[in-house]
């Protein structure tokens, strides 16, 4: 090591910690650690080399520090509370650091790089005094794979250090092998000053800045995992830029292995905004889960192959109950290593919204001591468990974890799904006419109601391109073009589907589907990938035939499916679809510079087909009219 590193490390590190770093030869890694220590000034530094004893020490320290509590009856379960104002991804304070002369889409939150670096480093200066910096080495994607990206997080939160152990692959050994040419993702996080509840005190100075020039995420005065664990959506922003330069895709994808006739297994990937059914789709009973959130996708010898960036789940717990989500419910109520966050705790048990039973009238939650009717400073009632309460668990703890999780070559994707909360327009499931039509009509045109997973945004409608718009660190026009070109370069192109689990009756406002119905749409997609069933061509895509769905409802859910339900669910709502297209075209024209010509062509052609159908059949058209 050079003199600079030696001086820093000898000042702050014990001998055994220095010995761990002496084995790493990558200069960028050593410089990042030294710079982080010099900036944050921790009292101690713990270098985790992934031994079982060290992993156990981190988990124990999360409890000793009181960032987590093990006061639960079920073995392996702990709980953690984020601050009252730190309950979700915070768009307002999450920004790209953009250097002078560079330009991102105006739809993305950004700040001048020099100004942003100065601000975030001032906030981080001395932030770890009287605390320990924990250094974690991790790998995104399976190790020893073309997909793998080594990453490192320096944090002063034992909760964060414990969480990454469940969510990512250990990487210390990988860091002993890499040279200075290897791309590495870096994260520096400090929870900042903590209050008596061990939560970030200065939430008004919360900042999450992404420096794509140095592949570094800075995060301060926050503990919520989506803000503090740099390798969730934050590093996705870095991966998107790397993927653009190397001609692959970094995506907000779940991946499910779906069983078809005679035991065959077909992999489907799906992009859904938070709280729109992504994890519950990935966890469908009887199928295999490979990923619930993030995936890297590559063209390997003309085949579209994908891996899970992570190896764990940071899942929304609201609505998980033994009827609608039996597999998830059983898993998270059984002895496993699980971190629950922002739930209600009472009598040694965790409780959450819509869990299928009555909740206690009092307990402790993210607001402190809680009782029914408790209100915040604004007079708003505080719910017993936050709507964005979470559970963190390793995928290997799940009985349906796919055996290909660590396959270095990934899995072949037979289909890609896009879905959001569209109460008014799209049918429950449809298939694109081809790759370009599907990507644009269902991906670029993905419109959804925002949810509690984003601070201050619940209940607002927005365009959310590919369910990844917030995270795109290149111009959106380039991102869409990359997608289109990726499909054109494949020898075997996945089918593209659009789903809408949230379609409502326009008169009553009631949902037209049950939560379990999504399993039918997934099974239909599997059959379509292998051309086992025919479909009906409509102005917006191919939709299922009634006779095929009737069989699937009976075989999968043991449920009778009426023709009346089919007609109501799959009728084409012409006015709502045209209005949707107009909103998307306006958004693309105003917010996306250099949008590919295909976007305008595909959407205008779809609008023309809808107008033609309206002239022939009226505003609301039964699917039977297209047979």
Secondary structure, DSSP 8 states (H G I E B T S, - for coil): --HHHHHHHHHH--HHHHHHHHT---HHHHHHHHHHHHHH--SEEEE----HHHHHHHHHHHHHTTSSB---SSTTEEEE---TT-SSB-GGGEEEEE-TT----TTS-EEEHHHHHHHHHHHHTTTTTTSEEEEEEEEESSTTSTT-EEEEEEES-HHHHHHHHHHSEE-HHHHTT--TTS-EEEEEEE--SB-TTSSBS-GGG-EEEEETTTTEEEEES---HHHH-TTTHHHHHHHHHHHHHHT-EEE-EEEEEEE-GGG-EEEEEEEE-TTSSHHHHHT-TTSEEEESS-EEEEEETTEEEEEES-SEEEEE-TT--TTT-HHHHHHHTSSS-EEEES-EEETTEEE-TTSSS---SEEEETTEEEETT-B-TTS-B--SS-TT-EEEEEGGGSTTB-TTTT-TT-EEEEEEEEE---SSSS-SEEE-SSHHHHIIIIIIT-EEE--TTBTT-TT-EEE-GGGTGGG--S-HHHHHHHHHHHHHT-SB--EEEEE-TT-B-TTT--BSS-GGGHHHHHHHHHHHHTT-S--EEETTEEE--HHHHHHHHHHHH-----HHHHHHHH-EEHHHHHHHHHHHHHHHHHH-TT--HHHHHHHHHHHHHHHHHHHHH-SEE-GGGG-
